Amino acid sequence: MFKLNLKIALRNLFKNKVYAIINIGGLALGLTALVLLLLYINHEESYDTWNGDLKNVYKVREHHDFYTPDNKEHWQYKNESRVASLLKNKIPQILYTTKVSEIYSDGYAVKLPGADPLLVKDFRDADTAFFKVFPYTFVYGDQQTALDKPNTAVLKQSAAIQLFGTDRVLGKTFKLVRWTGDEGTPMTVTGVIEDPKGPESLSINAITHTGENDTDPEHLSNSTLRLVYARIPPGANLDHINKLIQPAYIAYKETVFAARGTTYEEHIKKGYKPGLKLMPIEEVHANPDFTASWLIKLKPVIAIALFLFLISIINFINLATAQSVQRAKEVGVKKVLGSYKAQLMVQFLIESAIQSLAALFACIILVELFLPAFNFQFGVLLSFWHNPALPFILLQLIGVFIVVTLLAGLYPAWILSNYNPVAVLKGNYENSLKGVFLRNALVVFQFGISVTFIIAIGIMHAQTTFLSNKDLGFDRNRLLNISTTYDDKFAGIVRRVPGVTHVATSTQVMGNAFNVPEEIMYKGTAYKMNTVSVTMD
């Protein structure tokens, strides 16, 4: 029976080629928008999931009242470096902690023997416990001892190949230049790790151990900000650990304030709320420091993709029900010959399934065509066939295929199979009102969504045009921003470059969402004001 229904469905589609092409094409466009959205969401959700052991790794977050944009509660990712030893020594449930330096420039220079310096990114310095916390897979070297000695480095395979042309680099040396005028710190490669098969919130190309993170500032009045991570045993109760952390952290802050000539109580009166907690590392990417999460930023794109998908489904239903008059006699004859309603519904659902499957194949082709432009627009490197999560994506597509078949095919199948055979054979089917109201409602709804979509696109175009053409008071084509560690020597070098007329430095890029706030007194009242430190130029 299925084979017969399949033959009939294919025959009907080939007989009505224009109808089939319009239906499949419209559905393919809607599915393309949905699949691109799924690829991006899968990518964002896959951060820090490349190893199952990462479920036991946590980022330490510290409550910070001085950096509170819009007066909202904020938990920052940077911590006083002493927090690492505090947690390790005071909380028995925490197995290891590690301190990692933040990166404040576009990269460092690597000097190889007999070669020109190379600019490298994401070379982070850490203490000796880094690989006890993070479960990277070592290709060469010993995970337990790779960072035991100062001035050592563990490279990712891709970084090793970029620098040396091979990943067999144990014992090789290079100099790491981190600021202008630095002669370079000699580093010895003691390990090579696999590149993770997924994105990571702590982006690294190499972990170096200079020894800077092995100790904390001697006096409590001084502090160094670091990224602190912790490992806890599998199955440990996170809420319980976070409760244990609070009294230890408060006691520590009391000693810090005392060393700085103030008291803990004075800060409490000003609204200071001390707090320290562990956050699962897989949640870090979705909760960034001082900026909105990727999901909030993606809401307009999600809305557009879902609108396109919904319009394609409604278009499919409308075309199928509009064609029902032409199929009425076929239904009437089959019912007279003994076909049941359920059999007819199965036949029409098979037709919908064939069209949905064809649309899905066309969608995959369109996705491959649109992906380069999509990647450029969103700053990602997504792939369909070479995606690490391809099996999961294919399962999602199967789910989408089933949903589309049912959504797009169920109602037309129900309308067609409901025709009265007597009325149909008498030729009265054209005046039947069955399904007319819903069909008209869907047409109006589809039109409304289309108009809304066009208006939204127009507004977005006007906004982007305004941002692109607004006079900012300077010529953007003659202004270059270089992100680097602050250094007067570097500014002096740039001033001597032919064609450079002025050089200025600032603590933040103008227009960034976050700047360092300062407390300013005005008429006896303290105000927090975001500030940027700049030079005279």
N, C-alpha and C positions, 0 to 999 in steps of 0.2 A: 504493500500500500504506500509506504514511504517513497519507494522508487517511482511509483506512478505519480504521486503528488509532486515529486521533484521534477519529473519530466514536464508535467503540466505547468509548473511554476516557471521553468526555464523557457518553455514555448511562449508563455504569455509575455515574459520580459523581452524576448527577441522580437515578438510581434509588435510590441509598443516600445520601440527603441528610444524615441524622444522622451517619453515619460520616464523610462528607466534611467536614462542619462541624467536628466534633471534631478530626479530623486536621489540617485547615487552621488552625483556631484555636490548637491546641497548638503547631504549628510556627511560627505567626506570633508567638506570645509569646516563644518561644526565639530567633527571628530578631531580634525587637525588642531584646532584651538584647544580642545580638551586634552589631547595627548601632550602637546607642548607644555601645557600647564602641569600635567601629571609628572612629566620629566623634571620640571623645575622644582616642584614640591618634593619629589623623591630625593632630588639632589640636596635640598636644604634640610630635609629630615634625616639625611644619612650622615650628617656631621658627627664625628666621634663614635661611629658604630662599626668601624673597620676591624675591631677586635672585640670579642665577647668579654674579655677581661677588663675592658674599659668601664664596665658597670660598677667596678670597685674603685674607680678613680674619681676624685671630687675636686672641684675648684673652691678655694677659700674666698668667701666674700665678706667684706667689712662694711658695716653701716657708716656712711659718711655724711655728716650734716653740713659740711662746708661746700660740697658739690651737689647741690639739689636744684636742678633746673625746674622752673615753674613751681617751686616749693613742694615738690613731690618727694616722698621717701626714696632714698637711693642706696643701693648696695653696690659698692664698687668692687672691681676685680683686683685692683692693686692693693697690696697690704704692706704694712711695716714688715721688714724682713724678719724681725724677731718672732713674728707670729708662727713661723714654721717650727722653730725649736720649742715654742710655748706649747703648741698642739702635740708635738712628738713626746715631750717630757711630762705633760700634765694629763693627757687623755690616753689611757691604756688601749682603748679600742682602735686608735690610729696607729697603723703599722709603720708607715713611712711618710715623710713630708719632703718636698723638694722646692727650692727657690729657683726661679727662672727670671732672667733680666728681660725687661721690656725693650722693644726696638724703637728708637726715636728718629730714625733716618731712613732714607730710601735704600740703604745698603752699606756694606763695608767693602774695602778693597782687599783683595787677596793677591799677594806677591808670590809667584812661583819661581823657583831657581831658573834663571836664564830666560824668563818670559815677561811680557808686559803685564802690569796689574789688571785684574779683572774685578768688575763690580759684582758683588754677590748679595743676595737678599736672604733674609730669615736665618742668619747665623746667630743663634741665641746662646748666651752663657748661662750655665747652671751649676748646681753643686753636685757632689758625688752621688747623691741618691736619686738622680733623675730617672735612670733606667730601672730602679727598684719600684718606682711609681708607675711609669709608662711602659706598656707591654710591647715595645717594638721588637721585631724579629731581626736578630743579628745574622748577617750573611758572612761577615768576617769579624773576628775579634771576640772578646769575652764580655758578655753583658754585665757580669758582676764586678769586673775590674777595669773596664774601659776608661772610666773617668777618675780612677784612683789618684793619678798623678796630675799636678798642675801642667798647664800649657799642652793639653791634649784635646783632640777633637774626634767626634764620631760623625761621619758624613752619611747622608742618604745616598743610595746607589746613583740616582740621577745627578746629584751634586758632584759625586766622585767622578762620574763620566764627563761631566761638564768641565771640571777642573783638570783632570789628568788623562782623560780619554779612555779610562778603564776603571772598573770597580775594585781591582786588586791593588789597593793603595796602602795597605798596612805598613807603617813605618815611614811613609813619605812625609815630607815637611813642607810647610808654607808659612808665610808671615801674614798676620791679620792686622790690617790698618783700620782703626775705628774712628779716628778724628784727624783733622788737618795737622800736619807737623809730626804725627806719630810715626816713628821709625818702623813700627810693626812688631807684634808679639809673635815670636816663633812658636808654631804649633806642630805637634806630631799626630798623625792620624793613627788612632788606636782601635777603630771599629768602623764597619760599614753596615747600615741597616736597610731593610727593604723599604721601598716607598709604599705607604699604606694604600690599600685599594679603595679608598674613599676619602672625602675631605675631612680636615681636622681644624678645630677652632684655634689651637696653638700651632700656627704655621711655622714649620722649621725646614731648613735644608741641611742644617748641621747643628749639633750641640757641642759647644766648646766648654772647657773647664780651665779657666784662668786662675781660679782660687779666690776671685773676688766675692763669690757667694758662699764661701765656706765659713766666714765669720760675720758677725753683726757689728755695727758701730759700737765703740767701747762705752761711750757715755749715753745714758738713756735720753738725754736731751736731743741727741742726734738720731735721725732715722733714715733708712733707705727703703724706697718703694720697690717691691718685687711682685711677681706673679707667684702665688703659693698654691701648690697642689698637694693632695693627701690621698693615701691609699688606706682603705679599711677592709676588714675581712669580709668574704662573701656571706651574705645573709645578715650582716650587722644592722641594727636598728638605727637608721639615720636620725630620726626625731630624738631618740634617747641621747645619741652622741651630741647633737646640737644643743640639747639641754645641759649636758655636762660642760660644754665649751663656755657657756656664758659666765658662770662665776669665776672661772680661771681667767677669762679675758678681762673681766671687770677689775679683778685684783691686779692684773698686769697694768691696766690703764691708770689705776690709782698710783702705782709707783712711777709711771712715766710722767704724770702730771706733777707729782711731787718733785721729781728731778728737774722739771722745767719751771719751778717756782710758783706753781699754782696748785689748785686742789680739784679733785674730782667733783666735789659738790658745786663749785663755781660753774663748771661746765654744764652740770645737770640743770642748774637754774637758768642757763642761757638756752636750754632746749636740746642740749646734746643727749643723744640716745645711743649709748655704746652697744654694739652688737657684732657678732661674728658667727658665721654659719658655713656649712658645707653645702655645695650645690652639685648634683650629678653633672659630670662633664658633658654628657650628651645634651644637657639643657642650656649650656653656655651660649651656643651660637644663636639660639632663639631668644636669648635675653642679653643683648649686647650692652656695653657700658655707654650710657648717656645718649644713645640713639634708639630709634624705634626698631622693633624686631622686623625681620624679613617678612613675616606674615602681614603685619600692618602695612608695610610698604607695597606689598603685592595685592592688596585688596582691590584696587581699581582694575588690575590685570585679571584677577579672578572673576570679577563682575563681568568684564568684557567677554572672557572666554565662555563663561556660563551662559551669557546672553546669546552668543553665537551658536552654542550647542542647542539651547532651547529653541531658537528660531529655526534651526535645521530640523529638529524633531517635529515642530508644529508644521513646518512646510511639508514634511514627509506625510504627516497625517492628513493635511488638507488635500494634497495631490491624490492620495490613495482614496479618500472618501469622495473626491470630485469625480474620480474614474468609476465610482461604484455603479453609476447608471449604465455604463458600457458593459459592466460585468453582470448586470441583473439577470439577463436572459440565461446566461451560463448557470447562475445559481438556481434559477427556477427550474431549468431542465434537470439539473442534478438532483434537486429535491424530489421532483416527480419520479425520477428513476430510483429513489430510495436512499439518497445520501442524507446522513444525519447532520445536524447543526455542528456538532463537535468535529466531524470529518472535514466540513467546509472551513471551519476556523483553523484547523491544522494546516490545510492547504494554503490559506492566505498567510498564516504565520510563517510557513516555509518560504513563501515569496518574499516576505519582509526580511527573513533571516538571510536569504541569498543577497538581497540588496544591501543589507547591513554589512555582510561579510565583504562584498565588493567595495563598499564604501570604506571599510577598515583597511583593506589592501591599498586602496587609492590614498587613504589618509597617511599610511606609512611612507609612501612615496613623497607626498607633500611635506611631511615632517622632515625627511632627509633634505628636501630642497630648501625649506625655510630655516633649518637649524643654524647654518652659518650666520644669517642675519640676526636670528634670535640670540645666539651666543654673543655676538658683537654688542647688541643692544643692552643685554643684561650682565655683561662682563663675566660670563661663565664659559665652561668648555663641556657642554653636554653632548652626549652621543646616544644614539638609539641602539645600534647593534653591538657596540663595544662598551655598553654601560655595565658596571659591576652588578647592578641590580636588575639585569635583563630578565631573569626568571620571574622576579616579582612584578616587573612591568608587564610581561606577557600575561601573567595571571590577572592583572588589573584590566588589560585589554579584553580578555575573555569575559570578565565581569561587565565591562562596558558594552561588549557585543550583545550579551544577554539582556542587559537593561534596555539598550537601544531597540533590539528586536521586539521586546515586550511593549515598551512605551510607544514605539512607532507603528507596531503591527497589530496590537491587541484590539484597539478601538475600530480601525477599518475592518478587521476580520469579523468583529462582532456585528458591525453595520451590514456587511455584505451577507453574512450567514443568516441574518434575521429577515431577509426579504420573504414575503408571502408568495409562494409559487403560483397560486391562482391569480393574484393581482398582477404578478409579473407577466404571466403568459397572456393575460388580457390586455397588456400594454399600459397598465395604470401606475407603473412603478415611478414614472417621472414626477408624479404629483405627490409622492410619499414625502411626509415631513420628518420621517425618522432621521435623526442625526443632523438635520438642517440647523437647528438652534446652536448645537455645540460647534458645528463646523463654522458657522458665522461668528460665533464668539471667539474661536481660535484665530480666525482671519483678523478680527479687530485687535485681539491681543498681540498677534504677530506684528501687525502694523504699528501698534503703540510701542512695542519694544524696539522696532526698527527706527521709528522717529526719535525715541529717547536715545538710542545708540548713536544716531547721526548728530543729535544735539550735543551729546557728551563728547564725541570726537571733535566737533567744532570748537567747543570750549577748551578742550585739551590743546588743540592746535593753536588757538589764540593765546593760551598761557605760555606755551613753549616758544611761540613767535615773539611774545613780549619779552621773555627771559633772554632770548637770543639777540634781540635788537635794542634792548634798553641801554641807553647811554649811562655807563657806570662812572664816567668822569675820567677814564683813562683808556688808552688803546690796548686792548687785550693782546693784539698781535705783536706788541713790543714789550710785553711784560712776561718774564719767565719766573716760575716758582721752583725752587730747589729745596727739597726736604732733607735736612742734614742736622747733625748735632751743632749746637751754637758754638761758633769759633770765629774770633776776629781775624785770625790768619786767613781763613777761607774767604771771608768777605774781601780782604785785601787782595788776594789772588784774583778774585773775580773782577775787581775794579781795574786790574791791569789788562784784562782781556780787551782787544781792539773792538770798538763798537759799543762797549758797555758805557753808559753815561752816568747811571746812578746805581747804588747797591744799598738795600735796606734789609734789616733783619727783624723778625718778629717771633713771638713765642707760639703763635697759631697762624694758620692760613686764614685770611680774611673771608668771612662768610661761613666758617665752620660752625657746626651746631653747638659746640662746647668750648668755652674759654675758662680760664682759671678765675673764680670769683674772689674778690677781696671785700673785707668788711670796712665800710667807710662811715665815719661819724659825721652827722649833719644835724646841728641844733640839738645835740644831746641824744639823738636817735641813731642807732646802728643800722646800716643798710648793706645788703649783700649786692655787689655789682660785678658783673662779668667784665673782666679786663683783658687787654692784650698788651704786652710790653713790646715796644718798637724802638728802633733807633731814629735819629733825626731825619734821615733820608726817606 
